[in-house]
Amino acid sequence: MIVPYTDAMRSVADDLRRRTIAEVLDLAPAARIALALALGDDDLDLFVRTSGLDRDEARRRLRAQRQIGRAPSVAGARPRS
């Protein structure tokens, strides 16, 4: 029986992904939130450095880009009873 090359090889990226997921799942909820916020701050800092914008303008641009193409929520448009 011939085993395809890709089936026999271990993926370093898959191993790293599994290990990272396991580490994050072991964190307390508050630590997960802190990690998510820190990653978001890191991404914003990277965008500021690469775009040449100040931090506030970069944040406004990212918020505006998230809204492009989003459909309004039907649930948000209904009156509450």
N, C-alpha and C positions, 0 to 999 in steps of 0.2 A: 504494500500500500504506500502510495506517495502522499506525503503531507505537504500542502502548499507552504512555501517559504514564510508567508505572512502569518500563518497559523502557528508556526513553531517559534516565532520571535515574540519576545515580551516587549511591550510598549512602555518605555520609560515615562512618557507623558501620562499613560493610563495609571501607572503605579503612583505617580506623583499626585494625580487627581484623586485617586482613592484615599491616599494618606491625608491629603489636605481636607477632604470631606470628613474623614473620621476625626481629625483634630478639631474641626469647627463644631461638629456634633457633640464633642466632649465638653465644649465650653458652656458655661452658665448663660442663660438668656441675656443677662445684662452685658456680659462680655461679648456675646455675638453682636449686640447692638453697637457697642463701642467699636468693635472691629469694622462693622459696616460703615459707621460714620467716619472712621479714620481712613478707610479705603476711598470713600467719597471725597474727603478732603485732599487725599493724595492725587486723585484724578483731576480735581479742580485746580490744584497747584500745577500739575503737568499742562493742563489746557492754558492756564495763565502764561506759563513760560513759552509755550509754542505759538500762542496766538498774538502775544504782545499786548493783550488787553489787561486792564487792571482787574482785580479780583471781583469787584461788584459788577462790572460790565460783563465779565466772563460768565458769572452766575446768571445774569439776566439772559444772555445769549443761549446758554444751555437750557434754561427753563423754556424759552421761546421755541427752541428746536424740539423739545419734548412734546409740545402742543401741536406741532405741524402734523397734519394727517390724522389726528385723533377725532373720533366721532363723539359728540356730546352724549352723556349718559342719559338714558331714558328715565332711570330711577331718580336721578337728580332733578329732572324736570317736572316730576309729578308733585302736585300739592300734597302736603302731609295732612292726614286727618286725625 
